[in-house]
Amino acid sequence: MRINLHAFQPFWFTRGRQKFNDLLKGLGGRTLWVRRLVSGSTEDAQSRKYILVWNGTANIAANLAGGNFLVGLYAIINLSDVLLGILTTLIQFCNIFQILSPLVLDRFKRKKKVLLITRVIYYSLYIVIIGIIPFVPGEDGLRVGMLLAVMVLANLINALVAPGYSVLHIRSIPEESRADFFSVLHLFINICVYVSILLCGYVVDFFRNRGSFLAGITAVRIAALLFAALEIYSHCHVYEFDEPCKETDHPKLHPFIPLKNRQFMTCTVLTGLYSFFANIPGMYYSSYLVNDVVAPFSYLGVVNFLSVPILIIAIPVWNRIIRKISWFNTISIALLLVSCHYFMLPFVSKDNYSVLYTIAIIYYFSIIPGISIVASNLPYYRLPEGDRTVFLAFYQSFNSFMAMLGLFGGSVFIAFTGSFKPVLFGWPIGNKQLIMVIAGVLLVFLGLLYRGIAKREKGAL
């Protein structure tokens, strides 16, 4: 079936949206900073259009098949907090196997077809098979076991080829345009994701209020499958440039090559620490909102949708900050500021979530571009021309390893503090709230560390 891509094009691909361009210009950004990234008939310019579509649809599919909607599916099959921690840790453990990706992908001169086939298999397992599991007759234990097995298999398959997407895409993005491109990409992804979460949140609540929660979750997964199909379509239109000759002829030593590059390893360790600290809360706070606070899915969708106007304003601002004070200084400031978001979340309750959680999310979306734009570029900082699959596989594997450690640490904390009810500033909180405070403190430490590195690098980043 041929999909009409024009029906799904983001608004800045069209010519009839001058008001939006004027808005960007009025915010201090230049209209050209968006248009020049996708204009022209060259192969890399055409690829960038499809890379934007690929990222938008991939993130929509991931969020509709995961996130709060996946937590809802877990609740249907009665997945406990302990098993939730085990599952999220196992997923990150699977992602560590990205380090073996060069041994798989470097066997092929052209990698795009391999990525296409494995992506189809991944979505068949992650969206279709997992969506069927709640309908399987039998005990909850059987369904939980099936869920664990399918999740592990799907993520293993995806991990073995995931770095190939970064290698395929980065060739179409010139180094001098990356700050602009990653800014546009971050804005586009968030618009796509939060509009879809908003609409699908109403779908889930519609069925949930009529006593058919599972039907709502299933409808959302069907929508995720449609966006996955569009992602695969856009993948087919990304141009695959020839890779330069490898710097080594010893594939068995590939995983260890990045250890010799000090500048690359500095970026890898720093982003790995962020993965560790940010993943300590895992999905526990989402579980707290869905199961303890009982926040409606439609409300969560509306709050997340607020990110769209906020990011339209915040991303050009952070983009200009990066250009003025360097990459490391920017992420240092953003980390120190975003920690306040983590300090607000423990005080969210059934009585005040509509106000306090909304404020916390608005604040978060104002700050997070300063982290995400920088983090998007760090793996490509002085990345060698050869062996890029090796370097990016190592980078992503290390980050997955650190994320797994964070999830494991968070799971251990939740398991050992089940009945722990401390009082913070006169406010009684549970362990799912206290874990956010711990993550916030660690992010403050990381922000100070980035600050020290920035001074030593003297603006190199």
N, C-alpha and C positions, 0 to 999 in steps of 0.2 A: 504494500500500500504506500502510495506516495503522499508525503505530508507537505502541506503548503507552509513553508517556513515563514513566508511574509506575514502570516496571521499571528506568528509568535515573536516577531522581531521587537526588540526593546525600542523605546520611543525615540532614542537619539539616533537610530538608523534611518529615520524618516525625515522628510523635509518640511513637514507641515506642523512642526512643533517649535516654532520660533520663540514662543513665550518661555518655554523651559530653558532654551539657550540664553535668552535675555536674563532669566533668573540667575543662571550660573554666572553670567557676566556681572550682574549687579552684586553678587556675593564676593566679587573680587577675583573670580576665576576667569579665564578667557574661554570664549566659545571654542577656539581652536584646540584647546587642550583635550577636548573630547573628540572632535571631528577628525583631527589629523591622525588619530590612532586607527581609524577604520576607513579612511578615505583612500582612494587610489585603486588602481587595477592590478597592482603587483601581487605576487603570490602570498607574500607575508601579510600584506594589508587585508587581502581576502580571508586569509586564515584567521586573523585576529577577530574578524566578525564572528566566525564560527566558534572560535575559542570562547568568546563572550557568551554565545548561546549555549555552548557545551557546559560552561561553568554554571550558568543560570539554571538550566534544566537538571544538571547533576545534583545541585544543591537542593532544588525543589524535591526531586525524587528522594534524596537522602532524608530530608526533614519530614516528608509525609509518610515515609516508611519507618522513620525513627523518631527521635525526640520525644515530646509529650505523647504523641500518638502511639509510639512503641511502648511507653510506660502504661498507657491504657490497655494495650494488648497483654502486657505482663500481668496487669491486675485481673484481667478476665480469666487467665489460667492460674491465678493465685500464686504468682512468683514471690517468694519471701524476700526480705531485705538482704539476707545473707546470700541467697542465690543470685539476687540482682548484682551484688558486688562481685561474686565469682564470675558471672557472665560478662560484665564489662571488663574485668581484668583479663579474662580469656581472649576477648576480642583484641585488646591491645597486645597481648602475647602473640597472637596470630600476625599482627602487623609488623612484629620484629622480623619476620621472615622476608621482609622487603630487602634485607641485606643480601639475599640469594637471588634477587631479581636479575643482576647482570649475567649470572650463570644460565638463566633462562632466555632473556631477551637478546643477549649478544650472540646467540646462535643464529639469529635471523638478521639478514641484511635489511629487510623492511619489517618494521615492528607494528605498523598500524593494524594489519589484519589480525595479528596475534592479540593485540589489545581489544579489538572488536569482538572476537570470539569469546575471550575470557569475560568481557563485560556482559555479554548476553547470558553466559552461564551464571555469573554473579547475581544479576537481577532476577533470574529465574528462581534462584534459591532464596535470596534475601527478601524479595517482594512477594513472589507467588507462593512458594512452598511454606514460608513462615506464616503468610496470611491464611493458609489452609489449616494449619495446626490447631487453632481453637475449635475447628469443626470436627476434629478427629474424636471418635467416641472412646471412652475409657477414663481412667483416673487422671487427676491433674499431674501426678508424677510422670506418667507416660508422656504427656504433652510437653512438660518441662524438659524431659530428657531429649525429646525430638528437637525442641527449640535449641538446646545447647549444641546438639550435634550439627544441625543445619547452620547455625550461626558460625561455629568454628570452621566448617567446610567452606562456607561462602567467603569468610574473611581471609582464609588461607589462600584461596584462589585469587582474590583481589590483591592480596599483599605481594604475591609473586610477580605481578606485572605493574603495580601502581606507579613506581618511579618512571616508567616509560611514558606516562602522560606528561609529566613535567619536562622530560627531555624533548618530547614531540612538540610541546607548546612553546617552550622558551625560545626556540629558533626563530619564531615569528615575531618576537618582541625585542627590538633593539635596546641595548643597555641604557642609552640616553632617554628612552621613553618609558622606562619601567616604573618610575614614581607616578607618572600620569596614568599609565595603564593599570597598575594595581589599585590606584585610587578609584578609577572608573569601574574596575572589576568588583571592588568591594561594595561600591554603591549599587551596582547592578544586581549582584548576588543578593544583597539584603532586600532590595525592592522585590525581587522575584520570590524569595523565601517567605517574607513576612506577609505579602499579599496572599500567597497560597495558604499559609498557616491561618490567616484571618478567615478566609472563606471556608476552609475545611474545618476550622473550629466550630463554625455555625452548623456545618453538616453533622458533625459528631454530636453536638448538643441537641440538635433536632431529633436524632434517633435515640439519644440517651434519655431525653425527657419523655419519650414514648416507650421506654422499657426495652429498647433494643440497642444497647451500647455496642455490641459486637457488629451489628449491621453498619453502624456509623464508622467504626474503625475499618471495616472491610471496604466501604465506599471510598475512604481516603486512600487505601492501598491501591485500589483500582486507578485512582487519579495519579498516584505515584508511578504506576506502570506506564501510563500514557506519556508522562514526562520522561521516563527512562527511554522510551522509544524515540522521542525527539532528541534526547542526548546522543543516542547511537547514530541517528541521522546526521546530526551536526558533526560528529566525530569523523564520519566518512568524508566530509568536505574540508577537513583541516589538512593543509599541505604538509607532506613529510619531506623535509630537507635531508640531503645526504649528510651522514655523520663523518667527521674527520677520522683519520687513522688513530688507533689506540696508542696510548703512550707506553703500554706494556703488552707483552705477549704471554703473560703468565696469569691466566684467568683464575687459578686457584688462589692467587694472592690478592685478587681484586678487592675483597672486603677491607683489606688493611691499608690500601693506598692512601685514603684520606687522612690517616693518622700522621702522615709526613707533612701535611700542609697546615702550618700553624694558624694562619688566618682563617682558613675554612673551619678548622676545629674550634677556634674561639667562638665563631658564630653558632656552630653545632651545639657546643656545650651550653651556651647561653639560652638558645631556644629550647634546648632539652630541659633546662631548669624551669622554664616557663611551662612546658608541657607537664612537668612533674607537679608543680604547685597548683596550676589551674585545674588539674584533673583529680585532685584529692577529694573534692566534693562529689565527683562522679555524677550519677543521676539521682542522688539522694534528695537534693533540694527539689527537683522536679517531682519526685515521689511525694515529698512533703506538701507541695502545692496541690497536687492532684488528689491525694488520699487524705491528708490531715486538714489542710485548709479548705479542701473541696472547692477550689477555684474553678469556675466554668471554663471549658475549652474556648468558648467564644470570647470570654474576657481575656484569656491569655493571648488569643489571636489579636485582639484589638490593641492590647498593650504593646505587643511585639511590632504591630503595624506602625506604631508611632515612630519606629526607627526610620521609616522612609523619609518624612520631612526633616527629621533631625540629621540624618546622614547627608541629605542634600546640602545642608548648611555646614556640617562638621567636616566632611571629607575634604572639600577645597581648602578649609582652614588648616587642617593637619597636613595637607599636601604642601602648602606654603611654609609651614613650620619646618617640615623635613628639609626643604630646600635652603632654609635660612640657618638652621642650627645643627644639621647633620642627623644621620639615621639613629645613632646610639643615644644622643642627647634627647631626641624626640621620644623614643621608647622608654627612656628612663623617667621622663616627666609623666608619660601616660600611665606607666605602671604604678607610680606613687599616687596618682589621682584615682585610678580605677579601684584601688584597694578600699576606698571609702564605700564603694558599691557593696563590697563583701561585708563591710561592717554594718551596713543598713539592713541587709536581708534577715539576720537573726530575729529582728523585732517585728517581722511580718506575721500577722495572725489572722484568724477568721474575721475579727472585728475591724481590722484596719487595712487589709490587703489591697482593697480598691484604691486607697490613697498612697500608702507607704510603698507598696511594691511598684506602683505606677511611677512614683518619683524615682525610685532606685533604678528602674529600667531606663527611664528617660536620661538619667545621669550616665548610666552605663553606655548607652549608644552615642552619647556625646564624646566619650573618651576613647572607646575601644578602637576607632580608626587609627589612632596614634600607635597602637600596638599591632594591629592586623596588617596595615600597609607596610610597616617596617619588617615584620616577620615574614611577609610574602617575598620580600627581596633578599633577606639575609642568606638563604641557601645558595643564591646565585652570585654572592659577593666574591669576586675574583675566582670564579669557578673555572677550572681549566677547560680548554677546548676539547681535549680528548678525555675519554673515560667518564663522560658526564653521567651516564647511567650508574656507574660505580659510586661516584660521589653523592649523587642524589639518593641512591638506594641506602647508602650508609647514613646519610642525614635523616631520612625518614624512618629508618629502622631505629636509630638512636632515640629519636623523638618518641617513637612508639614504645620503646623500652622504658623511657622515663615516664611516659604517660601511664604505662602499666604499673610502674612502681607507685605512682601517685594514686591510682585507683586501688591498688592493693593496700596501701597505707590507709586510705579512706575506709576501705571495707573492714580492716582490722579495727580501726577506731570505732566504727559503728557497731561491730560485733561485741566489743568489750565495754561499750558505754550505753547499752540498751536501756537501762533504767536510770541512767545518770541525768539528773535534772538540776543543773546549776542555775544560779541567779546572777544575771549580768546587768549591772546598774539598776537593780530592783526589778528586773524583768525575768521571770522563769523561762528557760529555753531548753529544748531537747537536743539530742546529739546531732540531728540533721541540721539544726541551726548553728550549733557551736562549731561544726566543721567549717562553716563559711568564715568564721572569725579566724580560724587557724590558717586557712588559705589566704585571707587578706593580709595577715601578718607576714607570711612568707613572700607575698608579692611586693610588700614594702622593702623587704630585704633585697629582692631581686632588682627592684628599681634603683636602690643605692649601689648595687654591684654594677649595673649598667652605667651609672653615673661615673663610677671610678674608671671603668674601661674607656668611656668617652674621653675623659681627661688624658688618659694614657695614649689613646689613639690620635689625639690632637686634631679631631675633625676629619679623620680618614674616612669615617662612615657618616 
